[in-house]
Amino acid sequence: MQPVSPQFLTALTTSHSMTVSVSAMYDGLVTVPDLPVSDGAVTVDRGSKVRRTLSLTVSDPKLLPWGELDPLAVYGQKLVVSRGIRFAGGAVESVPLGTFRIDEPQGDTLLGPVTLTGQSSECYIIDDKFMVPATTRGYATCVDAMTYLIRQTLPDAVIVNATAGNRNPACAVATWNAGSDRWDAVQQIALAMQAEIYVDALDRFVIADIPNVMSSSVVWDIAEGEGGTLMSAARAMSRTAVYNAVVASGENVAANSVPVSAVAYDTDPNSPTRWSGPFGHVPKTVSSSLWTTTGACQAAANYLLFDATARNVQLSISAIPNPALEAGDCLRISHTGRKELAIAQAFTIPLTAEGSSTLTLRGGKEEIA
């Protein structure tokens, strides 16, 4: 969760006045400091290649773009979005929700409104397909290799290594063909160091540990009843995307290495998904050219096994919006007399005072007092 004051978190559980700010920018300069927002939302989703997306409605039809340099045109124009709270006395505390490249503005030329969509900065890397074969050769570590691939597209990009201990292992030599997806290559390198990479609300490329509900600290309590922020909850359970073995394999032509592989099994006798138990045999296969030894494959398989065996219990809730949340945060949900810990997989933050925040949570684990 983004850093906010205790006063901010307390205000979320009571009646409060919210603020929204959306500024248009082009080439590093603010062109419209405060757009007239009539509706919109920011969606944050761990399952999407682009983690943050924006939908926005602007009431003034004069802002419908006609020329390439107009504030809401699609030639590099950006929107910087934040949501906050106005306290008694007038002080405002705002939380950034992201920086978004404008993609598709449209609207009635006479009456408006102008509607548009936007994406966080992963989209620039996705668009910049390799024009010639690319390689990690010459870059000793995983962070160095990711930084190189990202800054070829965005020279001023900020890359933050937020993994435990700021780990930065050696990077195997890998190559990608012309036309390959640059962001896929960056994500493969992150996976090779047992991490994920995404763009955060401050427009930084963050390399972070894959969240684990068993070990993560709870950052926010969502509870029913007086003083709580929970408005509704629905629960579903599925076998889909639940596995009890991970087969990791690697074959690297560039490094002239032989194919290697390893398997990690769910061997916990008390696990409902244990291998050869009532759940059956459900292996998941993953591969990367960056795994060049059996040991690297085994480490990857072991690391991915926890997420593979996580219960696919999806808790969908509606709650008072907390703009400081980040996908991957560990939340405590208190409802129906139970307390459950879960990872925030996806959620929306509305840009108006009306409406709640919809959250999809994954990997629920009941908390025993």
N, C-alpha and C positions, 0 to 999 in steps of 0.2 A: 504494500500500500504506500502511496505517496505520503511524505511527511506533512501533517497538518497539526494544528494546535488542539489540545484537549477541549478547548471551548468550541471548536468547530465540530468535533465528534459529538459533544453533548447537545449542541444545537440541532443536530440531525434527528434526535429522538424527541424533539419538541416542535411546536409550531415555530416556523422561521421564515424569513424572507430570503429568496434565492436571487442570485444575479447570474447573468450570462453575458459573455463578451465574445464577439466574433470579429476579428480584424482581417482585412484583405491585404495581401502583400505581393509585391512583384520585384524580383531581382534584389531582395534584401531590404526593400523600402516599404513602409506602410502606405497604402494607397487609400484605404477607407478604414479609419480607426474603430468604428463601431457600427456594424451593419444592423439594419432594422430586422431582427429575427422574429418571425411569427410562428415558426414551428421547426422541428428538427430533432435529431438524436445522434449520438455517437455510439457505435457498436464496437465492442472489444471482444475478440474471438481468438482463443489459442489454436483452434482447429483450422484457421484460415491462413493462407500464405501472407496476406496483408492483414496485420493484426487489428488495425483501427480503421474504421470506415465512417464516413459522415453523410447524413442526409440533411438537407437544409432548405428551408423556405424563407425567402426574403420578400418582404411585403412591397417594396418600392419597385414598380415596373421600369423606372429609369435606370435601374442597375442591370437590366437585361443586356448582355454584351452584344455589341454590333461590330466593334473593331478588335483587332488582335491585342491591343494594349489596354483594353478596358479592364477594370478591376476584377470582374468575374469571368473573364475569358479563359481559354484552356491552353495557353502557350507558356506555362510555367507559373501562372498565378497560384497563390496559396491562400489558405485560410487558417488562422490561428485561433483555436477555440478554448474557452475556459468556462467553468461554472463555479459559483461560490455562494457565500452566505453574507448577508448584510446584518450586522449585529445591532442591537439597540444602541443608539448613539451615532450610528452612521458608518462605523468602521466596516470594511469589507475584507474578507479573506477568500481569495480565489484559488482554484486548483486547475492546472492545465489539463485539457482533454485531448490535445494532439495538434499537430500541424498537418494539413491535408492539401494535397494537390487537387485542384479543381478538374473534374472530368467532364461533366455533362450538364451545363446550365440550359434551361429552357423556360418558356413562359409566354403568356399572352402579352403582346406588345403594347396594348392599350391599358389593360386593367391589372396585369400581373396576376398572381405573384410570380417571382422567379424561384424555380426549384433547381437544385443541383446536387450532385454527389461528389464525394472526395475520398481519397485514400492516403494512408500514411506512407512514409518514404520507402517502404519495401517495393512499392510500385515502380520506382525509378530503376531499381536493380533488376526487377523482372523484365521490364521493357528492353533493357540493354543486353540483348542476347550476344553471346560471343561471336564476333565477326571473323575471327581466326581461332584455331585451336589454342586452348589455354592450359596452363599447368601450374602446379604449386612448387615446381622445382625452383630452388633458390630461396625459398622461404622456410626457415628452420622450424617455426612453431605454428600451431593452428591459428592463434590470434593474428600472427603476422600475415598468414595466408588469407584469412578473411578480410583483414584490413586492406590488403592489396586489392582484392577483388571488388570490395565496396568502393574504395576511393578511386578506382579507375572510372567509376560512374559519377560519384559524388566526392570530389577532392577534399571538401571541407567536412565530410561526415565525422561525427563524434562516435567513437567505438568504446564501449565500457565493458570491461571484463568483471562481471559481478559473481563469478563462480566462487565456491568455497575455497578459500586460500588463494584466490586469483590464479588458479591452475592454468597452465599453458603448455601442454605437452608437445612433443615433436610432431611434425606433420609429415605423413608419408607423401611421396611423390604421386600425384594423380593428374590426369589430363581430361579435358572435355573438348568435344568436337565443336567446330564452328556451327552456330545455330542453337547450341545448347543453352539452357536457362541458367543465367548467372546466379540467381537467387537460390536455385536448387543446389548449385555447387557450394554456395556459402553455407546452406543448411546441412549439407553432407559433412562439411568440415566440422561444424558445430556438433553434429551427432558423433563424429569420431572422437571428440573430446568429452563425450557424454554430457552434452549441454544442448540448449536451444538458443536461438537468436531471434530477436524481434525488435521493432521500433517502438519506443515507449512514448509517453505523453509529452516528453521534453524533446522529441525528435532525435533521440539518440539510438544507436544500434547497440542493444544490450545483449551480452552473452551471459546466460544464467543457467543455474542448475534446473533440471526438470523437477517440477514441484512434487513433493511426496507428502501425502496427508498424514503419514505415520510419524514424520519427523519435523514437519513445518510448524512454525509458531502461528497461533491464531491471531489474526490482525483485526478482526471485526466480528462482533456478536450481532446476529439478527434474530430477534425474539418476538414472539407473539405477545399480545396483551398490552396493558398500560405501560408507557415508556419504551415500548419495543418498536422496531421498524418493519416487522414482517406483516404483510397484508394478506397474502394467500400462498398456498403451497400445493404442488402436485408431485406425485412420485411414480416412477416407472422402473421396472427391472427387465433386463434383457441379457441373453447369451451373446448377442452380437458384440464383436470386438473384445471378447474375453478369451484368453488363451491359457494354456498350462505348460507351454514350452516355447522357447525362442531359439531359432536356428539362425546364427549369424555367419555369413560367408563373405569372402573377399577374393577378388582376382584383379591383379594390377599389372597390366601389360607394360605400362611405362616403367615400372620398377623391375620388370623381368622376373617377377616372383610367381611361384606356383600357386594354384588355388588353395585356399585354406578355409576351414569352417570349424564351428564349435556349437554345442547345444547346452542350454541351461533349462533344467526341468523344475517344475514345482514339486518338490519332494516333501513338503511339510505334511506330516500325517494328519494334522488337524485342519488342513486347508480344504475347503469345499471343491477347489479346482485341482486337487492333487493329481499328478500323472497316474494313469491306470485306476483312478477312483471312479465313482459314479458319473462324474462329469464327462469322462471319456478322454480321447486323445485329440487335442486341438492345438497343433503347433503354429507358430507365427514365423515367417521367414523374412529376414532383412539382409541387405547386402550393401557393401560399400567398397569401392576400389581403394579406400584409405585404410582398410584393415588388411595388413600384409603378413601377419603372423597368426598362428593359432591362439596365442595368448591375447592378442588384440581382439580377435573374434570372441573368445571366451569372456573377456572383460565386458565387451559390448552386450553379449547375450545376458550375462548376469545382471548388468545395469538395467536392461530393458525388461527383464522378467517381472519386476514389481509392477510396472505400468500395464504389462500384458495381462497379469492375473488380477488386476484391480476389478472389483465388482462394477459391472455396468449398471449402477443404480443412478438414474438421472433424477435429480431433484430440481424441479422448475419452480421458482418462487417469484413473487412480486413483493417489492420492498420499497421503502423510502430511498430515493437515490443517494448514493455515496460516491461523488465524483472522484474521490481519492483512491478507489479500488483499482487494482491491476489484475488482469487475467493471470491465474496461477496463485493468487492469494488463498490462504487457508482461512475458511470462515467457520464459525460455530452457529448452527441453526437450532434454535430452541422452539419446539412445537410439539403438540400432543403429548406433553409430559416427557418428551425425550430430548436429548442433546446430541447432535450429530455434527461431526467434522467433515468438511468437504472442500474440494478445490474449485475455485471459480473458473469455469471453463469458458463461458461467454456471458456477456451482459450488455444492456443498453442503458445509456444515461440520457434522459430527455433534456432538451434545451428550452423547455418552458416549465412554468410552475405546475401546470396540470400534468397528471400522469405519474406513474411509478416506474421503477427500474425493474426490468425483467432479467432474472439471472438463471443460467443453467449451470448446475453444480455436478461434479463428477467424483467418483471414488469415495462415496460416503462411508463414514466409520462412526458407529455409535460411541459416544463418549460415556464411559462408565465412571461414576463418581467414586 
